[in-house]
Amino acid sequence: MSELTRLTIAAARDRLAAGEITAVELTEAYLAAIEAANPHLNAFITVDGDRAREMAGQSDERLRNGGARPLEGIPLAIKDLFATFGGHTQACSHILDGFRPRYESTVTTNLWADGAVMLGKVNMDEFAMGSSNETSHYGPVTNPWRARGSNSGLVPGGSSGGSAAAVAARLCAGATGTDTGGSIRQPAALTGTVGIKPTYGRCSRWGIVAFASSLDQAGPIAKDVRDAAILLKSMASVDPKDTTSVDLPVGDYEAALGSSIKGKKIGIPAEYRIDGMPEEIETLWRQGIDWLKEAGAEIVDVALPHTKYALPAYYIVAPAEASSNLARYDGVRYGLRQDGDDIVDMYEKTRSAGFGEEVKRRVLIGTYVLSSGYYDAYYLRAQKVRTLIKKDFEDAFDAGIDMLLTPSTPSAAFAIGDEEMANDPIKMYLNDIFTVTVNMAGLPGISVPAGLDGSGLPLGLQLIGKPFAEEELFQAAYVIEQAAGSFEPERWW
């Protein structure tokens, strides 16, 4: 039965439709895989086997009656940031202890409406603030990949580390993630999976615990490009409950796969060649360029001059919005509550006990840059820089560039508890150096596994597209995937 967990969503869909397997069998295979692996990986924080079996049973009935929907019987993992009715939804934070919403996020509503099965909620950095999945109240996630000849635990990336680890370890057919500064693409790159951050507004944010509202966007993490395309089609929609969602038709992303990219202009931004970048990242980038050339694409050097300001600007804008969004967690209406001498004392004790160190750091930064006397000097200036970053991309696209190719991350996965990262938050933040520009500009970006480093760890390449041009990204990502081949961790758990 464990072989069932190796099926892609596309393959499982076909076998379910043909009656070769049942949704209950597929679900049971994943539940067994979770039970065996999760004590070692800590990817899932809750598993709802009874609900999963019930949903799978309903899918089998639909399959028998000819009423199958696009994701009928496909078992998925849901990041703990998405509200699921009556289920664990805590953004992996102590401050939301016991919170069980009486509503469902729009993205998960869409998935269940298309027949998907919910296995449970997966681990993440607290409130999506982190690049390694070490800030979770439930402890770090361990990457299924290990360096060759080593037993040391590695991070899966963050904040969607539980989603990426669960997909890489074959504990789910696919997973939801969110991306505020790279939180889908970076963990996808570090785990050898595919992750796409759609254009801002492509997926509804309603029912997703907010980090930075002008940057957050939901997207899938999947085993391959086709599966990511299948999932995104179900996740995406306009939503009257989210006025930032866009009323544009959702494309048939899967149908775009295999289409020729001959004549497409692929931009290579010189600014992404940063000092100290490992040679193997540069080599992989050149290899990606060659693959796209061989497929008929035209490679063009482009300039994105304001890229160097993206990371500092991001770490002003995102904490400022986080400071505002997280002000609602006060111990009054739901979640953790610490007794105090008066209401102000109760607020202070609750937030002190409930928030982790990284969340506190970002709230303090955000509150500072929004404070009187500093708003113009920091926040307003960062927003102006953001406009310039967006214009850099617009200028490139106006010049005829169809998409851009860059590395996904500056390195492969690093060790859990890495002292340099732990003692220097800036070094940790630099993990997002290739991804934050995409969020600042509201563009779509996809990370595709493209090779292994010298230690046998996966590395990814990133494609950045025009607004709502996800079909083109899937076309080019599929070319890279076909050229690079598949990557899978050696099972040790």
TORTORMAR-140020 format. One record per atom (N, C-alpha, C): residue in three letters; x, y, z. Coordinates in steps of 0.2 Angstrom, whole numbers, plus 5000, padded with zeros to 4 digits. Layout:
<kolros>
ALAXYZ...
</kolros>
This chain:
<kolros>
MET500449945000MET500050005000MET500450065000SER501050065003SER501550125003SER501650144996GLU501650104991GLU501850124984GLU501250184982LEU500750174985LEU500150224983LEU500450294985THR500850304990THR501050374992THR501550404987ARG501850364983ARG502250384977ARG501950414971LEU501250404971LEU500850424965LEU500850504965THR500950534960THR500750604959THR500050614959ILE499850674960ILE499150694960ILE498850674953ALA499150684948ALA498950664941ALA498850594940ALA499350554943ALA499250484942ALA498750454947ALA498750484953ALA498150454957ALA497450474955ARG497450524952ARG496750544949ARG496550494943ASP497050484939ASP496850434934ASP496750364936ARG497050344941ARG496950274944ARG496350274948LEU496150324951LEU495450334955LEU494950334950ALA495050364944ALA494450374939ALA494350304936ALA494950264935ALA494850204932ALA494650144937GLY494550164943GLY494350114948GLY494850064950GLU495550084949GLU496050034950GLU496250044958ILE496150094961ILE496150104968ILE495550144970THR495450144977THR494950184980THR495250244984ALA494850294985ALA495050354989ALA495250334996VAL494850284999VAL494950265006VAL495650225006GLU495850185001GLU496450155001GLU497050205001LEU496950254996LEU497450304996LEU497550345002THR496950365005THR497050405011THR497350355017GLU497150295017GLU497450255022GLU498250245021ALA498450245015ALA499150235014ALA499550305017TYR499250355016TYR499550425018TYR499550425026LEU498950405029LEU498950405036LEU499450355039ALA499550305036ALA500050255038ALA500750285038ALA500850315032ALA501550355031ALA501650405036ILE501150445038ILE501150495043ILE501350465049GLU501050415051GLU501150385058GLU501850355058ALA502150335053ALA502850305053ALA503350365053ALA503250415049ALA503750465048ALA503650525053ASN503050545055ASN503050605058ASN503450615065PRO503450555069PRO503950565075PRO504650585073HIS504850575067HIS505550595065HIS505550665062LEU505050685058LEU505050745054LEU504650805057ASN504150785062ASN503750835065ASN503450885060ALA503250855054ALA502850895049ALA502150915050PHE501850865053PHE501050865055PHE501050885062ILE500650935064ILE500450945071ILE499850915073THR499350905068THR498750875070THR498550825064VAL498250775065VAL498050725060VAL497350705062ASP496850715057ASP496150695058ASP495950645054GLY496150585056GLY496050515052GLY495350505051ASP494950515056ASP494150505055ASP493850545050ARG494050615050ARG493750655045ARG494050635038ALA494650625038ALA494950605031ALA494650545028ARG494550495033ARG494150435030ARG493450445028GLU493150485032GLU492450505030GLU492450545023MET492850595022MET492950625016MET493150585010ALA493550535011ALA493750485006ALA493150445004GLY492850425009GLY492250375008GLY491750415004GLN491650475005GLN491150515001GLN491450524994SER492050524993SER492350534986SER492350464982ASP492350414986ASP492250344983ASP491550344980GLU491050364984GLU490350364982GLU490250404975ARG490550464975ARG490550504969ARG490850474963LEU491450444964LEU491850404959LEU491450354956ARG491050314960ARG490650254958ARG490050284954ASN489850344956ASN489150364953ASN489350414947GLY489950424945GLY490150464939GLY490150534941GLY490150554947GLY490150624949GLY490750654951ALA491350624949ALA491950644951ALA492150724950ARG492450754955ARG492650824954ARG493450824952PRO493750884951PRO494450884949PRO494950854954LEU494850864960LEU495250834965LEU494950774969GLU494450744966GLU494150694970GLU494550634973GLY494550634980GLY494950584983GLY495650594984ILE495850654983ILE496650674983ILE496750694990PRO497150664994PRO497350685001PRO497850745001LEU497650795005LEU498050855005LEU498250875013ALA498850905013ALA499050935020ALA498851005020ILE498651035025ILE498451105025ILE498951145030LYS499251195028LYS499651235033LYS499251265038ASP499551275044ASP499151285050ASP498951365050LEU499051395045LEU498851465044LEU498151475041PHE497851415038PHE497251415035PHE496751395040ALA496151435040ALA495651415045ALA495251355042THR495151305046THR494751245044THR494251245050PHE493651235048PHE493051235052PHE493151185058GLY493151215064GLY493151175070GLY493751135071GLY494251155067GLY494951115068GLY495551165070HIS496051125072HIS496651165074HIS496851215069THR496851285071THR497051335067THR497451385072GLN498051385073GLN498451425078GLN499051455075ALA499151455068ALA499751485065ALA500351465069CYS500351405072CYS500851375076CYS501151425081SER500651455085SER500851505090SER500551485096HIS500851495102HIS500551485108HIS499951525110ILE500051585107ILE499551635109ILE498851615106LEU498751575101LEU498151555099LEU497951485101ASP498251465107ASP498051395110ASP497251385110GLY497051335108GLY496351315108GLY495951345103PHE496151385099PHE495751425094PHE495451375089ARG494851365088ARG494551325083ARG494051365079PRO494151385073PRO493651435070PRO493051405068ARG492551445068ARG491851425066ARG491751445059TYR492251445055TYR492251465048TYR492851425044GLU492751435038GLU493251395033GLU493651445029SER494251445028SER494551485023SER494351475016THR494351525012THR494051515005THR494451465001VAL495151465002VAL495551424998VAL495451345000THR495351335006THR495151265008THR494451245006THR494051295006THR493351285004THR493351264997ASN493751294993ASN493851284986ASN494051204985LEU494551194989LEU494851124988LEU494351074990TRP493951084995TRP493551024997TRP492951024992ALA492751084989ALA492251084984ALA492451044978ASP493151044977ASP493351004971ASP493550934973GLY493350914979GLY493450834981GLY494050814985ALA494450864987ALA495050844990ALA494950824997VAL495350785000VAL495250755007VAL495850785011MET495550805017MET496050835022MET496350785027LEU497050785027LEU497350735031LEU497450765038GLY497650835038GLY497750865044GLY498150935043LYS498350965048LYS498751025048LYS499451015049VAL499851055045VAL500551045045VAL500951105049ASN501551095051ASN501951135055ASN502151195050MET502351255054MET502551315050MET502951355055ASP503351405053ASP503551455057ASP502951495060GLU503051515066GLU502551555070GLU502351615066PHE501651615065PHE501351675061PHE501751685054ALA502051625052ALA502351635045ALA503051675045MET503251685051MET503851725052MET504451685053GLY504851675048GLY505451635048GLY505651605041SER506251585041SER506451555035SER506751485036SER506651455041SER506851385043SER506451335046ASN505851355048ASN505351325052ASN505551305059GLU505951345062GLU506251335068GLU505851385074THR505451425071THR505051465076THR504451445078SER504251385076SER503551355078SER503551345085HIS502951355088HIS502851335095HIS502851255096TYR502751225091TYR502751145091TYR503451115089GLY503951155089GLY504651135087GLY504751135080PRO505451125078PRO505651125071PRO505451065067VAL505351075061VAL505251025056VAL505951005054THR506050935053THR506650905050THR506550895043ASN507050915039ASN506950905031ASN507050835030PRO506650805026PRO506750735024PRO507450715020TRP507750775018TRP508450765015TRP508950765020ARG509550725019ARG510150735023ARG510750735018ALA511250775021ALA511850775017ALA512150715016ARG512450695011ARG512750635009ARG513250615015GLY513150555018GLY513650535023GLY513550565030SER512950605031SER512850635037SER512150615040ASN512150615046ASN511450605050ASN511150665053SER511550725052SER511250785055SER510650805052GLY510150835056GLY509550855054GLY509650925051LEU509250935045LEU509250995041LEU508551035042VAL508551095041VAL507951135041VAL507651125034PRO506951125033PRO506651115027PRO506451185024GLY506751245027GLY506551305025GLY505851325028GLY505751395027GLY505151415030GLY504851475026SER504251495028SER503851475034SER503451405032SER503351385026SER502951335024SER503351265025GLY503751255030GLY504251205030GLY503851135031GLY503351135035GLY502951075036GLY502651055030SER502351095026SER502051085019SER502551045015ALA503151085014ALA503651055010ALA503950985012ALA504050985018ALA504350915021ALA503850865020ALA503150875021ALA502650825020ALA502650805013VAL502650845009VAL502650825001VAL503250794999ALA503850815002ALA504450785000ALA504550715003ALA504250705009ALA504250635012ALA503750585010ARG503250615005ARG502750575003ARG502250565008LEU502050615013LEU501550605018LEU500950635016CYS500850665010CYS500250695007CYS500350695000ALA499850704996ALA499850714989ALA500050784987GLY499950834991GLY500150894990GLY499950934996ALA500151004996ALA499951045002ALA499851115000THR499551145005THR499451225004THR500051255008GLY500251315005GLY500651355008GLY500551425008THR500851475011THR500751545010THR501451575009ASP501551625005ASP502151655003ASP502151735004THR502451755009THR502551835011THR503151865008GLY503751825008GLY504351845006GLY504751785003GLY504451735002GLY504751674999GLY504551605002SER504051615007SER503851555011SER503551495008ILE503451495001ILE503251434997ILE503851414993ARG504251464990ARG504751444985ARG505351424989GLN505551454994GLN506151434998GLN506151365001PRO505651345004PRO505551285007PRO505551225001ALA505151244996ALA505151204990ALA505851184987ALA506251244987ALA506951234984ALA507351184989LEU507251194995LEU507651155000LEU507451085001THR506851064998THR506651004999THR506550964993GLY506750994987GLY506650964981GLY505950954978THR505551004980THR504851004978THR504651064974VAL504051064971VAL503851124967VAL503451174971GLY503551234971GLY503151284974GLY503051344970ILE502351364970ILE502251424966ILE501851474971LYS502151534970LYS501751594973LYS501451624968PRO500751624967PRO500351654962PRO500451734962THR500151764957THR500151844957THR499651864963TYR499851914967TYR499451944972TYR498751954970GLY498251924973GLY497551934972GLY497351874968ARG497751824966ARG497551764962ARG497151714967CYS497351714973CYS497051664978CYS496751714983SER496151694986SER495851734991SER496251724998ARG496351785001ARG496651785008ARG496151775014TRP495551765012TRP495051765017TRP495151695021GLY495151705028GLY495151645032GLY495951625033ILE496351665031ILE497151645032ILE497351695037VAL497651665042VAL497951715047VAL498451765044ALA498351825045ALA498751875042ALA499451885045PHE499951895041PHE500551915043PHE500651985040ALA500751995034ALA500852055030ALA500352065025SER499752095026SER499252085021SER499352115014SER499852155013SER499952175006SER500452135002LEU500752085006LEU501252035003LEU500951965003ASP500551945008ASP500351875009ASP500051845002GLN500151785000GLN499751754995GLN499851674996ALA499251644995ALA499251574996ALA499451534989GLY499751474990GLY499951444984GLY500051364986PRO500151324981PRO500251254982PRO501051234983ILE501151184986ILE501851144986ILE501651074984ALA501951054979ALA501850984976ALA502450944974LYS502250884972LYS502850834970LYS503150854963ASP502750884959ASP503050904952ASP502650964949VAL502850984943VAL502551044941VAL501751034939ARG501650974936ARG500950964934ARG500450964940ASP500750934946ASP500250934952ASP500151004954ALA500751044954ALA500651114956ALA500151154952ALA500151134946ALA499651164941ALA498951144943ILE498851084944ILE498151054946ILE497951084952LEU498351094957LEU498151124964LEU497951194963LEU498451234960LEU498251304959LEU497651314956LYS497451284951LYS496751294947LYS496251284952SER496251244957SER495751234962SER495751284968MET496351304969MET496451354975MET496251424973ALA496351444966ALA496251514964ALA495551524963SER495351584965SER494651614964SER494551684966VAL494051724963VAL493951784966VAL493451774972ASP493451824976ASP493151814982ASP492851874985PRO492151884986PRO491951944988PRO492151964995LYS492351914999LYS492551925006LYS493351955006ASP493651955000ASP494351975000ASP494352024994THR494352094996THR494252144990THR494952144986THR495452114989THR496152114985THR496152054980SER495652014980SER495651954975SER495451984969VAL495651954963VAL495551984957VAL495051944953ASP494551974950ASP494051944946ASP494251934939LEU494751884938LEU495051864931LEU494951794931PRO494751764925PRO494651694924PRO495351654926VAL495151594929VAL495751554931VAL495951514926GLY496551514924GLY496751474918GLY496751404919ASP496751364913ASP496851294914ASP497651274914TYR497951284920TYR498651284920TYR498951214918GLU498651164919GLU498851094917GLU498951094910ALA498451124906ALA498451114899ALA499051154896ALA499251204900ALA499851244897ALA500451194897LEU500551144901LEU501151104901LEU501251074894GLY501951074892GLY502151044886GLY502051094880SER501751154881SER501751204876SER502451224874SER502651244868SER503251264866SER503451334870ILE504051344872ILE504251414874ILE504751444869LYS504751414863LYS505151444857LYS504951514856GLY505451554856GLY505351634855GLY505251674861LYS505151634867LYS505051674873LYS505651704875LYS505651764878LYS506251804880LYS506251794888ILE506851764890ILE506951754897ILE507451804899GLY507351844904GLY507751894907GLY508251864912ILE508851884912ILE509351854917ILE509551924921PRO509351934927PRO509551994930PRO510251994934ALA510652034932ALA511352034934ALA511352044942GLU510852084944GLU510852104951GLU510852044956TYR510651984953TYR510551924957TYR511151884958ARG511651904955ARG512351874956ARG512651914962ILE512551884967ILE512751924974ILE513451904976ASP513751944980ASP514451924982ASP514351864987GLY514851814986GLY514851764990GLY514351704989MET514051714983MET513551654981MET514051594979PRO513851534982PRO514251474980PRO514251464972GLU514751434970GLU514951424963GLU514351374961GLU514151324965GLU513651274962GLU513051314961ILE512851364964ILE512251404963ILE512251434956GLU512851464955GLU513051494948GLU513051444943THR513251384944THR513351334939THR512651314937LEU512251304942LEU511551284941LEU511151334937TRP511251394939TRP510951444935TRP511051444928ARG511751434926ARG511951434919ARG511651374916GLN511551314920GLN511251254917GLN510551264915GLY510151304920GLY509551324918GLY509451364912ILE509951414911ILE509951454905ILE510051404899ASP510451364899ASP510551314893ASP509951274892TRP509651254897TRP509051214896TRP508451254892LEU508351314894LEU507851354891LEU508051374884LYS508751384883LYS508951404876LYS508851344872GLU508951284874GLU508851224870GLU508151214868ALA507751234872ALA506951234871ALA506751284866GLY507251334864GLY507051384859GLY506951454862ALA507051464869ALA506951524872ALA507551574870GLU507451634870GLU507951684869GLU508151714876ILE508851714877ILE509051734884ILE509351804883VAL509051854888VAL509251924887VAL509451944894ASP510051984895ASP510252014901ASP509752074902VAL509552074909VAL509152134911VAL509452164917ALA509152224918ALA509352264924ALA508752274929LEU508852254935LEU508352274940LEU508752314945PRO508852374944PRO509352414948PRO509152424956HIS508552414957HIS508352424964HIS508352364968THR508552304965THR508552244969THR508852244975LYS509452284976LYS509852284982LYS509452314988TYR508952354986TYR508552384992TYR507952344994ALA507852284990ALA507252244992ALA507252214999LEU507752185001LEU507752155007LEU507652205013PRO508052255013PRO507952305019PRO507252335018ALA507052345012ALA506352375012ALA505852325014TYR505852265012TYR505452215014TYR505352205022TYR505952205025TYR506052205032TYR505852265036ILE505552315033ILE505252375036ILE504452365034VAL504252345028VAL503552345026VAL503252285030ALA503552225030ALA503252165032ALA503152175040PRO503652185044PRO503552195051PRO503052255053ALA503052305049ALA502552355050ALA501852325050GLU501652295044GLU501052265044GLU500852205049ALA501452175051ALA501352125056ALA501152155062SER501452205064SER501352245070SER500652265071SER500352285065SER499652305065SER499152245065ASN499352195061ASN498952135061ASN498952095068LEU499452095071LEU499552045077LEU499252085083ALA499052145083ALA498852185088ALA498152155091ARG497852115087ARG497152085089ARG497252035094TYR497852005094TYR497951945099TYR498151975106ASP497651975110ASP497652015117ASP497451975123GLY497251915121GLY496951865127GLY496251885129VAL495951925126VAL495251945128VAL494751895125ARG494751885119ARG494151845116ARG494351775114TYR494951755113TYR495051685111TYR495851675112GLY496051615112GLY496751595113GLY496951605120LEU497651605121LEU497951615127LEU497751675131ARG497651665138ARG497551725142ARG497951715149GLN498351765150GLN498651765156GLN498351815161ASP498251795167ASP497951845172ASP498451905173GLY498151965175GLY498452015176GLY498152065181ASP498452115184ASP498152155189ASP497652195186ASP497752215180ASP497252255176ASP497252235169ILE496852265165ILE496852245158ILE497452255154VAL497852305155VAL498452325152VAL498952275154ASP498952255161ASP499452205163ASP499252135160MET498652125159MET498452055156MET498652055149TYR498552115145TYR498852115138TYR499552095138GLU499952135142GLU500652125142GLU500852055144LYS500552025149LYS500851955151LYS500551905145THR499951915142THR499751865137THR500251875131ARG500351935129ARG500751935123ARG501451915124SER501751935130SER502451915132SER502451835132ALA501951805135ALA501951725135ALA501851695129GLY501351725125GLY501051695119GLY501451695113PHE501851755112PHE502251765106PHE502951735107GLY503251705102GLY503951685102GLY504451735100GLU505051725101GLU505551775100GLU505551815094GLU505551775088GLU505551805082GLU504951845080VAL504351825083VAL503751865082VAL503851935086LYS504051925092LYS504151985096LYS504652035092ARG505152005090ARG505652045086ARG505352085081ARG504952055077ARG504652085071ARG504152135073VAL503752115078VAL503252165080VAL503552235083LEU504152225087LEU504452285089LEU504752325084ILE505052285078ILE505252325073ILE504752365069GLY504152325068GLY503552355065GLY503252415069THR503252405075THR502952465079THR503452525079TYR504052515079TYR504552565079TYR504552605073VAL504452575067VAL504552605060VAL503852645059LEU503352625063LEU502652655062LEU502552715067SER503052715071SER502952765077SER503052835075SER502752885078SER502852955077SER503552975076GLY503753005071GLY504453035070GLY504852985066TYR504652925065TYR504952875061TYR504652845055TYR503952865055TYR503552835049TYR503752865043ASP503952925042ASP504152955036ASP504852925034ALA505252925039ALA505952905038ALA506052835036TYR505652785038TYR505652715037TYR505152685033TYR504552685036TYR503952655032TYR503852685025LEU503752755025LEU503552785019LEU504052775014ARG504752785016ARG505252775012ARG505252705009ALA505152655013ALA505152585011ALA504652575006GLN504052605006GLN503552595001GLN503652634995LYS504052684995LYS504352714989LYS504852674985VAL505252644989VAL505752594986VAL505352534983ARG504852514987ARG504452454984ARG504152474977THR503952534976THR503652564970THR504252554964LEU504852574966LEU505352574962LEU505552504960ILE505552454964ILE505652384963ILE505152354958LYS504452374959LYS503952354955LYS504052384948LYS504352444947LYS504452474941LYS504952444937ASP505552424941ASP506052384937ASP505752324933PHE505352284936PHE505052234933PHE504652254927GLU504252304928GLU503752334923GLU504152354917ASP504752384918ASP505152404913ASP505452344909ALA505652294912ALA505852234909ALA505352204905PHE504752194908PHE504152164904PHE503952214898ASP504052274899ASP503852324893ASP504352324888ALA504952294889ALA505452294884ALA505452224881GLY504952184882GLY504852124879GLY505052064882ILE505252064888ILE505452004892ILE504751974894ASP504751904894ASP504151864895ASP504251844903MET504851824905MET504851804912MET505651804914LEU505851794920LEU506551804922LEU506651734925LEU507351714925LEU507651654928LEU508151674933THR508051654939THR508551664945THR508651604949PRO509151604953PRO509151544958PRO508551554963SER508351504966SER507851514972SER508051534978THR508651504980THR508951514987THR509751524986PRO510051564990PRO510751564990PRO511151504992SER510851454995SER511251394997SER510751334998ALA510951274999ALA510551225000ALA510351225008ALA509951175010ALA509751175017ALA510351175022PHE510251205027PHE510751215033PHE510451175039ALA510951165044ALA510751125049ALA510251155054ILE509851115057ILE509451145062ILE509851165068GLY509651225071GLY510051255076GLY510751285074ASP510851295068ASP511451325065ASP511551395069GLU512151395073GLU512351445077GLU512351515074GLU512651515068GLU512751575064GLU512051605063MET511551565061MET510951585059MET510551615065ALA510651575071ALA510251585077ALA510551655080ASN511151665079ASN511451725083ASN511451785078ASP511251775072ASP511251835067ASP510651835063PRO510151865066PRO509451865062PRO509551895055ILE510051935053ILE510151965047ILE510351905042LYS510751865044LYS511051805040LYS510451765039MET509951755043MET509351715042MET508951745037TYR508851815038TYR508451845033TYR508751845026LEU509351835025LEU509651835018LEU509451775014ASN509151725018ASN508951665014ASN508351685009ASP508051745010ASP507551765006ASP507751815001ILE508351825000ILE508651874995ILE508451874988PHE508251804986PHE508051804979PHE507351804978THR506951804984THR506251794983THR505851854985VAL506051894989VAL505651954992VAL505452004987THR505852004981THR505652054976THR504952034973VAL504851974972VAL504251954969VAL503651974973ASN503751964980ASN503151984984ASN503052064984MET503652094984MET503552174984MET503252194978ALA503352164972ALA503052184966ALA502352144965GLY502152104969GLY501552064968GLY501552024962LEU502151994960LEU502151954954LEU502151874956PRO501951834951PRO502051764952PRO502751734951GLY502951684955GLY503551654955GLY503551584957ILE503951544953ILE503851474954ILE504551444955SER504651394960SER505351364961SER505251294959VAL505751274955VAL505751204952VAL506451174954PRO506451104956PRO507051074958PRO507451064952ALA508051084952ALA508451084946ALA509151044946GLY509351024952GLY509950994953GLY510150974961LEU510650944962LEU510950934968LEU511650964970ASP511750984976ASP512351014977ASP512850964978GLY513450984980GLY514050934981GLY513950884987SER513450904991SER513250854997SER512650814995GLY512350824989GLY511850784987GLY511150814990LEU511150884991LEU510550914993LEU510250954988PRO509550954987PRO509250984982PRO509351064981LEU509351084975LEU509351164974LEU508851174969GLY508551234969GLY508051254965GLY508151314960LEU507851324955LEU507851384950LEU507151414951GLN507151474950GLN506551514951GLN506351554944LEU505751554942LEU505551584937LEU505051644939ILE505151704937ILE504651754939ILE504351784933GLY503651784933GLY503251804928GLY502851874928LYS502551884923LYS502151944922LYS501551934927PRO501151984929PRO500551974933PRO500051934929PHE499851884933PHE499351834931PHE499551794924ALA500151784923ALA500451744918ALA500751684921GLU500351654925GLU500551584928GLU500651534923GLU500151534918GLU500251484912GLU500951484909GLU501251544908GLU501851544905GLU502451514910LEU502351534916LEU502751504921LEU502751424921PHE502151404921PHE502151324921PHE502451294915GLN502351334909GLN502651304903GLN503451304904ALA503751354906ALA504451354907ALA504751314912ALA504351314918ALA504551264923ALA504551194921TYR504051174917TYR503951104915TYR504551084910VAL504851134907VAL505451124903VAL506051114907ILE506151154912ILE506651144917ILE506551074920GLU505951054923GLU505850994926GLU506050934921GLN505850934915GLN505950884911GLN506750874909ALA507050924909ALA507750924908ALA508150904914ALA507950924920ALA508350914926ALA508150844929GLY507550814927GLY507450744930GLY507150754937SER506950704940SER506650704947SER507150694952PHE506950714958PHE507350714964PHE506950684970GLU507250644974GLU506850614980GLU507350594985PRO507250614991PRO507650604997PRO507750524998GLU508350505000GLU508350435002GLU508050425009ARG507650375010ARG507250365016ARG507650345021TRP507650375027TRP508050365033TRP507550355039TRP506950385039TRP506450385044TRP506050325045
</kolros>
